[in-house]
Amino acid sequence: MLDKIHWLGHDSYRIDGPPIIYIDPWELAQHTPKADIILVTHDHYDHCCPDDVRPLSGPNTVVIAPASAAAKLGRATRIIAPGQRLIISGVSIEAVAAYNTNKDFHPRKAGHVGYVITLGGQRLYHAGDTDLTPEVGQVKADIALLPVSGVYVMTADEAAKAATEIRPKVAIPMHYGKIAGEAADADRFRDLCAQAGIEARILKKE
């Protein structure tokens, strides 16, 4: 599945299944293909952007988001909450709670989520904006996309610890290069994962 995962910057990804799935599209290039499914993790502007969701959407596009994000998108949106699971076009989509434990940017009561997507027999986890919580540690995934910037989310060290709990085949750093974090955070995450016997790959932004 790795060759189907495209990092679009910050926490934004496109997964070329089929179906074509976007997660938290934000500040995307105009040539990006239309979406079959769009997943939004929470209502912050750099994750929930109607101006990016709109041009990606066709008549059959399914948009999934927590209630607070759905209210901002201004279109029919499937609402999901932590612990819920949907099947869309044969793809299993599970919502995992995403929240801060030692800061107040993403309170647990807000209902923000990450997603576990099961596609082609593999499980891909996009953690959203979260700290290392008990829910994160319980995720089972082949590929884990984890925030590493600190400030609003896990630090690189915390994300590496999350990877040791999840034990994915491959871990990928995100949430750096915009807003908070830099390439050095991704490098540190990769090196710490390697010390723990976990492969980490730094994707090139497309």
FENPESUL-V997488 format. One record per residue. N is the residue number from 1. RES is the residue in one small letter. PSI is psi in whole degrees, 0 to 359 (* if undefined). BURIAL is b if it has 16 or more other C-alpha atoms within 10 Angstrom, else e. Layout:
BEGIN
((N	RES	PSI	BURIAL) (N	RES	PSI	BURIAL))
END
This chain:
BEGIN
((1	m	340	e) (2	l	324	e) (3	d	352	e) (4	k	358	e) (5	i	123	b) (6	h	121	b) (7	w	124	b) (8	l	13	b) (9	g	148	b) (10	h	242	b) (11	d	13	b) (12	s	134	b) (13	y	153	b) (14	r	133	b) (15	i	119	b) (16	d	88	b) (17	g	275	e) (18	p	159	e) (19	p	170	e) (20	i	121	b) (21	i	131	b) (22	y	144	b) (23	i	125	b) (24	d	55	b) (25	p	132	b) (26	w	127	b) (27	e	51	e) (28	l	157	b) (29	a	153	e) (30	q	341	e) (31	h	3	e) (32	t	142	e) (33	p	160	e) (34	k	155	b) (35	a	146	b) (36	d	321	b) (37	i	137	b) (38	i	125	b) (39	l	129	b) (40	v	131	b) (41	t	326	b) (42	h	180	b) (43	d	4	b) (44	h	148	b) (45	y	331	e) (46	d	9	b) (47	h	326	b) (48	c	95	b) (49	c	101	b) (50	p	326	b) (51	d	341	e) (52	d	323	b) (53	v	320	b) (54	r	306	e) (55	p	342	e) (56	l	345	b) (57	s	134	b) (58	g	185	e) (59	p	336	e) (60	n	8	e) (61	t	134	b) (62	v	123	b) (63	v	131	b) (64	i	133	b) (65	a	159	b) (66	p	163	b) (67	a	317	b) (68	s	325	b) (69	a	320	b) (70	a	324	b) (71	a	334	e) (72	k	341	e) (73	l	339	b) (74	g	30	e) (75	r	170	e) (76	a	120	e) (77	t	135	b) (78	r	122	e) (79	i	137	b) (80	i	152	b) (81	a	160	b) (82	p	134	b) (83	g	349	e) (84	q	159	e) (85	r	137	b) (86	l	153	b) (87	i	117	e) (88	i	122	e) (89	s	39	e) (90	g	2	e) (91	v	128	b) (92	s	129	e) (93	i	113	b) (94	e	136	b) (95	a	128	b) (96	v	133	b) (97	a	137	b) (98	a	120	b) (99	y	167	b) (100	n	146	b) (101	t	339	b) (102	n	22	e) (103	k	173	e) (104	d	16	e) (105	f	327	b) (106	h	81	b) (107	p	148	e) (108	r	322	b) (109	k	345	e) (110	a	340	b) (111	g	23	b) (112	h	156	b) (113	v	161	b) (114	g	177	b) (115	y	140	b) (116	v	117	b) (117	i	124	b) (118	t	116	b) (119	l	126	b) (120	g	32	e) (121	g	3	e) (122	q	151	e) (123	r	122	b) (124	l	127	b) (125	y	120	b) (126	h	113	b) (127	a	344	b) (128	g	199	b) (129	d	104	b) (130	t	160	b) (131	d	181	b) (132	l	100	b) (133	t	168	e) (134	p	324	e) (135	e	320	e) (136	v	315	b) (137	g	341	e) (138	q	354	e) (139	v	140	b) (140	k	119	b) (141	a	149	b) (142	d	325	b) (143	i	132	b) (144	a	124	b) (145	l	114	b) (146	l	135	b) (147	p	144	b) (148	v	2	b) (149	s	341	b) (150	g	197	b) (151	v	287	e) (152	y	345	b) (153	v	194	b) (154	m	149	b) (155	t	171	b) (156	a	321	b) (157	d	317	b) (158	e	322	b) (159	a	322	b) (160	a	323	b) (161	k	320	b) (162	a	318	b) (163	a	323	b) (164	t	334	b) (165	e	321	b) (166	i	322	b) (167	r	54	b) (168	p	165	b) (169	k	324	e) (170	v	136	b) (171	a	141	b) (172	i	127	b) (173	p	149	b) (174	m	184	b) (175	h	57	b) (176	y	160	b) (177	g	342	b) (178	k	150	e) (179	i	301	e) (180	a	155	e) (181	g	159	b) (182	e	178	e) (183	a	329	e) (184	a	330	e) (185	d	319	b) (186	a	320	b) (187	d	315	b) (188	r	318	b) (189	f	313	b) (190	r	315	b) (191	d	320	b) (192	l	321	b) (193	c	318	b) (194	a	320	e) (195	q	332	e) (196	a	5	e) (197	g	24	e) (198	i	131	b) (199	e	129	b) (200	a	136	b) (201	r	135	b) (202	i	115	e) (203	l	149	b) (204	k	134	e) (205	k	137	e) (206	e	*	e))
END
